[in-house]
Amino acid sequence: MDAALAQRILGQADASDSLPRLGGMARSNGVVIVSERFWAFADRDGAVHEGAMPLARGRLGHLRRLPFLRGLVRLAASLAPLFRGRGVASRRERALVGAAVLSPFLLFLLPPALERAAWLAVTAGLLAWLVRGRTLNLHGAEHRAIGAAEHRRLLDTWSGSARPSRFSLRCGTNFAALVLPVSVLAEVLWPLPWMLWTPFAVTLLSLALTMELWELVQGSPHATVKGLLLPGLGLQRMTTREPSLAETQLALVAVASVLRREAEGSS
């Protein structure tokens, strides 16, 4: 997508009364932006890769309305660009993410000493993958581009005259900061005898409860409730860096791609 087309789409979006809710993720070489129906990955080489989100089609859409289950489904769907999109992640990267996702459900089968070592290895590998290259700057660019859409400042942000915050209430870092205490409480308060399958059940329950809590906090008008997001916002000072204008424009290209497809799908 060339710059002129991206700016035309962004200008139309600025004038729109409603836009789809956007999310995203940063990669070392680009930015992924997603809506409920579509995703786009704009890489630093100038290519834009596009795809459809799994909940946008088939029989899975109704799962978004079921409490607790909807959170688990959304978490799984958020990984769709990584596992289903060409050019977004290599096989090695997919294997690493897959290991990180599955580890809470499988590592409990190992002896305690090996379990701790495996946890450390997976965590170290994931952290190294997350912070390599310009990932942290592009993470800030992703937040800035989404904030620009929410405040209808897309063209101003493209030109650099507006600079929405690089921090976001809906960032996955906030979710991670919430899931840790929820997981500890779920493990402590688990009412059934501890069995082989218990860690699997506790992990699923913790993720589902955290997603419901996360959505509740984001939608609350009360500042005291939103205060639960402060630890995650603090962590974002480490997981984001100030992006350059070119990196922000890269994220905005991905935004434009998703908004174009949303408009075409609604027409």
Secondary structure, 3 states (H helix, E strand, C coil): CCHHHHHHHHHHHHCCCCCCCCEEEEECCEEEEECCCEEEEEECCCCEEEEECHHHCCCCHHHHHCCCHHHHHHHHHHCHHHHHCCCCCCHHHHHHHHHHHHHHHHHHHCCHHHHHHHHHHHHHHHHHHHHCCCHHHHHHHHHHHHHHHHCCCHHHHHHCCCCCCCCCCCCHHHHHHHHHHHHHHHHHHCCCCCCCCHHHHHHHHHHHHHHHHHHHHHHCCCHHHHHHHHHHHHHHHHHCCCCCHHHHHHHHHHHHHHHHHHHHHHC
